[in-house]
């Protein structure tokens, strides 16, 4: 079949693995790590005729259960040791959690053994009729953008799935097994970890949403982190989508990554902006999302795609996500009406700027997913005035720039978590007049205390915003549990106001 643009898309998602089977048959493949990525990688390599050994550092109940599943297929498993390279290894396939400096990879380099990521394996598994990839990366907004993209593609009548770093193995999707058989196109989320180990990746079109310091302990430097993100543009066939609102002094900008990429002949740079778009950009005019990139006359024409009200929630950074998703969909030939219908149909995941309740004229918003300063700054920019609940594990982050740029929006701040003092110090330097309440307890019950303290600081018309700028593992299992605790505390507050017991 063909896409709305006339580009050929697959009628079956099943991969032709013949060439890769010849390459791997009888070879010793070591899969580093189990879980969402490692299990499909080990099974796929085994199916291709490789002799597979899966190694994993943990040996608890979960890994043992996974090991038993693999061993039943004839796959070797070594638990409790992911540092030593097994003898006679021909290829290592790694899951995203392993740093490039891991001893396993150092040993592989010394032995001349190549290392692929799970995304590299998935890409090589593709056959001539495998669906094209529309790929998304960035420091923040990846999951939301990929989900928006999938919703728009579905609205155009295309069979698609949101896969990759979003929690669905690309290997399963490429192999075309249920429920991924017969797909026309894949909406793919890729992390910097995955891109680091995917040198052969060549998407149909790709977007880098934004760049801010993150995962520098893994990559070693901002330059290496940005370079990994930029790999998503290599070999793009139609469109390299970049953020035209990157600050002029940013180093590097997403547009710089496009300029450095080696793309297919005819591939175009497509910008997105929250302002009025220039030619070859998508942007916003009078509350309307418009396209000046995929129209017959980019100098004179603009195509209306959707209204800001069609984006849920209509926060600035989420509108940017919608524009990036629209750009990728339009690059694939999707009509304007499908962009509108897809955005209207999209519902964001929990803990991403989720309005929990209004209590006594104060809005309570859960953005527990804002685990770094870049995401938190975007969240803070969506509201005013704000009582900000922040803190957790800083992961080496600094908070001066965040606080300096957001100080004017703050009614007050409630600090929680192990590294709350770091945010407190930034507040004392850049927002000394903003009231700050420190919640010293670090058990999970601290969130209820934080919500009560925030209520005391808030006035009618304010927003109490949980946007921690930190990881959650000092107090909670993950950011979902942190957001759930916030929502539960807010609902308890609302119940009190109604006189419920």
N, C-alpha and C positions, 0 to 999 in steps of 0.2 A: 504494500500500500504506500501512499505518499502522505507527507505532512501537508498542512495547509499551504506551505510555501512551495510545494512541489518536490521537496527533498525526499529521497527514498527513506522509508523507515521499515523496520522489520515486521514480518508477519508471524515470526516465531522467535521467542527469546532463547531458544536452545543454542548453546555454544558448540562450535566445531572444535573439539579438543585434539584433533589428530596430530597437528604439528607439535603441540606441547607434550603430548603423549610420547612422541618419538624422542623429544628432548629429555624427558624425565624418566622414561621407562628404565627400571633397573638401577637408577641412581639413588644415592642416599640423601634424602631431604630431611633436614632438621627444622622443626617448627618451634619457634621460641614463644611460649605462652599459650594458654588455653583460652577459655572464654568465648565471647561473641565472635572474635576474629580467628582465633587459633583453631577452634574445633572445625569450622568449615575448611580452613586451609589444610589441616592434616587429612581430612577425609578426601578433599579434592586431589591432593598429591597422591594419596593411596590409590584412588580410582584411576589416576593416570599411569599407574604401574610403578611408581617410585617406592623405594623402601624407606618408610617414614619413622622417625623418632621425634616425639613431642617432648620438650623439656619445659619445666615449670618450677619457679622458685617456691611457691606454696605447696603444702601437702596436706591441707585440711580436708574437711568433709567434702566440700564442693569440688576441688581438684581431683580427689579420689574417685568421686562419682563420674566425673568426666573421663578420667583415666580408664575406668572400667569399660565405659562405652567405646573408647578407642581401641582398647586391647581386644575387645570382642570382635573387632573388624580386622585384627591382625596388625595393628599399629603399635609400635613400641612406645612406651612412656617412661620418662624419668622425672620423678617428683623430688622437690627439695634441692635441686641443683640446676640452675639455669646459667651458670657461669663458665662451665667447661664444655668445650666443643667435642662432641662424640667423634670417635675415630672414623676415618674414611668418609667424612662429610663432603658432599658435592655441592650442596646449596643450603643456605639458611633462609627460611621464610619467617619474618618476625611480625609480631603483633605490635600495636603502637606504643605500648608502655615502656619498651626498652630504649634507653638512651644510646646514642651512637657510640658513647665511650664505654659501654658495657663490656666486661671481659670476654663475653661470648663473641662479640664482633671484633674485638682486638685479635682474638685467636683466629677468627675467620680471615681477617686481613693478612695475618702472618702466613696462613696456609694458602692464600690465594683463592679463597672460597667466596663466591658472590653472595650478597645479601639482598633479598627482595622483601618488600612489605606485602601485606595482604592485598593492598590495592594493586600493586604491581602484578601479583599472581592473578588477580581477577581480570586485569586488563589483558594479560597474555592468554587468558582462557577464552577471550572473546572470539567468536567465529565471524564469518562474513555477513551473517544475518543477525548478529547481536544488536540490541538497541543502542542508539547513540547516547552519550553522556552529556548532560548539562550540569556543570560542576560549580560548586560554591565553596569558598573558604573565606577567612577573615578572623579577626580577633573576637568579634562579637556578632551575633545575629545570624549565624550560619543555619542553625536548626529552623528558626522561624522562616527564613528566606526559602529554604529548601521545601518546607511544608507549603508555603504560599505558592511556590513554583509548581509543585505537584497539583495543588488545587486548581491553578489556572490551566495547566495541561489537561486535567480531567474535564474542565469546563469546555475545552475545545474538542472533546470527544476522543482524546488520546488515552491509550492504556499506559499507565505509568506507576511508579512507586518511588517513595522517598527512601533512599538507602545510603549506606556508608557509615560515616561517623555518627549518624543519627541513631544507630543501634541495630541496624539491619545489615547483615553481611553482604558485601558486594559480590562475594564469591557465590553465595546462594542465588543472588539475583541474576548473575551472568550465566550460571548453569541452567537457568530457565526452569527450575523445579517449582512446584506449587509453593506459594501463590504467584510466582514470578514468571510463569510461562506466557508467551505471547505478548510481551510488552512492546510498546512502540518507542519509548524513550525513558531514560532513567534520570531522576532528579537526585544528584549525588552531593552529599555533604562530605568534605574532606578536611581533616585536621592538618596542622603543620607536621605532626609526627608522621602521618600517612604519606604526605607529599614528599617528605625527605627520602623515603625509600621507594619512590615510584618514578624512576627516570624515563620509562617508556610511555607514560600517560600522555594521551593526545585527545582531549575532549572535543566535542562538537563546538561548544562555547563554554566560557567560564567567567566567574566573577570573583574578585577580591573585594569584600565589603568595606574593610577598614584595616588599619594596622596600628597597634599599640603594643608596648612592651608586655610580653606574656611568655610563659614557658621558657624563660631565658636560661634557667638551670638545665633544661634539656638540650637546648640548641647551642648554648655557650655565649651567644651574643645576639643583639638586635639584628645585626646584618645577616647572620645565619638564619635567624627566624624569618626575616623578610624574604630571603632567598628561597626558603622552603615554600613559603606561601606563593611566591612568584612562579614556581614550577607549574602551577595549575594552568598558566597561559601557554605553555610550550605546545606548539603544534596545533593551536586552536584553528578550527576550520572556518568559522563564521564570525564570531564576536568575542572580543576581550572586554568585559564589562568592568569599569573602574569607578571609583568614588571621586567625582569632580569637586566635591567639597573638602577634600583633604587640604589642610592648611598649606600655604605656599612654602613655609619654612620646614614642613615635615620632611624627615629623612628616614627612609624613602617614602614617597607617595605611591599610592596604588597605580597611578598613571605611569610612574617611573618603571614599575615592574612590567607593564605592558610594553614600554619602549625597549626594554632589555630582552624581551621574549622573542624566540624564533618561531614565528607563526606560519600557517599555510598561506600561500599566495591568495590575496583577496580578503583575508580576515581583517575585520575592522575594529578600531578602538571605539567603544561606546561608553559614554559617561552617564552618570546619574547625579542629580542635584536636587536639593530642596528649593532652589530658586528657579527662575525662568531658564529653560534649557537653551543652549546654543545648538546649532546644527550638529547632528550625530550624538545628541544627548536626549535623555528623558528627564523631565522635571515637573515642577508645579507652577501653575498659573491660575490665580484667583480661585484657589481651592480645588483645582482639577489636575489630576495626573495626566501629563501629555507626552507624546512621543514625537521627537524631531529626528529620529534616527532611522526608523523603518517606514519611511513615507517616500513617495516618488520624487518630491522636490524638497530636500531638507532645508534649503535656504528660505523657502517661502511657505512651507506647509507645517502644520502641527496637528497630530491626531489625538483627540480626546480618548483616554483609556478608562478612567474611573474618577470618582470624587474622593476627597480625603475621608469623607464619612463612610466610604466603603471599606476602609482599612480599620481593623480592630486589633489593638487600640490605636487611635490616630496620633500617637506620640511621634515627635519628629524622627527619632531613629527607626521607628517601625514603618513610617512612610518611606524612609530610605530603603529599608528591606523590601518593601512592596515594589519600589521602582526597579531595584536590582532584579527581583523575580520577574517583573514585567519585561525587562530588557532581554533576559535569557529566553523567555517564552516567545517574545516577538522575533528573536533571532532564529527560532525554530519555526516561524511562520504562523504563530497563533494569531487569530483575529482580535481586534480591540474588544469586542463584546465578551470574549472569553476571559480577558484580563479582569474586566469589571465583575463578571459572574463568579470567577474563581476567588477573587479577593472578598467578595460578599459571603461566599460559602466557607471561607477559612475561619477557624477558631484557634486562637493561640493556646499552647500548652499551659498547664498550671505553673505558677511562680514566675511568670514573665509579665510584669506590669499587670497583675490581676487585681481588679477592684474587689475587695472582700466585703466591705459593708460601709455604710455611713452611720456614724454614732454621734448624736448631738451636733449634727451639722458639720462633722469632720469626716473626710474620706480616709479610709484605711486601704493602702495598696501594697500588695505583696510582689516584690521583684527580687526574691531570694536568689534567682539565677544570676543576678548581678554580682559575680564573684571576683571581679577585678575593677580597677579604677576607671577604665575606659567605659565599661558597661554601666557603671554607677553614674558617671558624669552624664551619659545619655539619659538615664532614668531621672536624675535630678533636673535635667533641662525640660522635662515634660510637665512639671508642676511648679506652683508658687502660690503662697508660701508653704514651706515644708517643715515638718518635724521629722528629722532623719534618724532612723535606727540603723546603726552601722557597727561593724567590727567582726572579728573572727580570727582566722589565720591569715596573716598578711602575705605569706609566700614571698617575702623579700621586697614587697611593694613599698613605695613611698607615697605620701598623700598630700604633699604641699600643693602641687598643681591642681589637683582635684578640688581641694578646699578653697584655694584662692579663686578659682573660676566659678565656684558654686555658692560662695559665702552670702551673696546678696539675696539668695532664694531661701535662706534658712531662718526659720522661726526659732528652732532649737534642735538639739542633738541628744540622742540617747545612745551611749556606747556600751557594747557587749563584747564578750569574747576575749581570747587570750592576748591578742595584740591591740586591744582597744586603746592602750596608752599612746601608740604611734599616731592614731587618728587624733587623739586628744591634743597631742603636741602640735600637730599641724593646725588644729583649730585655734589653739592659743596664739600661734604666730600670725594666722591670716584671717581669723574671725573672732577676735578677742571679746567682742560684745555679744556673741551668740551664746545663750544659756546652754550648758552642757551638763547632763546627768550621767553619772558613771554607775553601771550595774555591775557590782563586783562579783556576784555569784556566777559560776561558769557551768552549772548543771543545766539540763534541758529546761528546767523550770524558770530559768532566767528570762525567757522570752515573755512569759506572762508579766513579770515585773517590768520589763522594758515597755510593753504596751501600756501598762498603767502609768508609767512615768511619762510616756509620750502624750497620753491623754491630758496629763496635768499641764504640759507645755503648750498644747494646741489650743487654737481659738476657732470659733465657727468660721467655716470657709477654708480652713487649712487642710493639708493632706499629710497624714502620717505615712511615711514611706519606708518600708523595709528594703533597702538597697545596700547590702553590707560592705561591698567593695573588698570582700575577703572570702576565703574558703570557709567551709562550715565544720570541718572535721574535728575541731577542738571541742565542740559541744554536741554535734549532731552527726548522724550517719552520713548525710549528704544534704545538698541544698533543698531537696524536696522535703525532707523531714523538718528542716528549719522553717521553710515556708508553711508547712502544715501546722507547726507550733504557733506561728504568728497568726494564722487564720483562726485557729482554735481559741487563742487568747482574745482576738477581736470579737468573735462570736459570743464568747462568754461576757465580754463587756457590753455587747448589744443586748444580751439576755437580761443582764442586770438592769439596764435602762428600761426594759419592758416590765420589770418586776418579776421575772421568771426565776425560779430556783433550780 
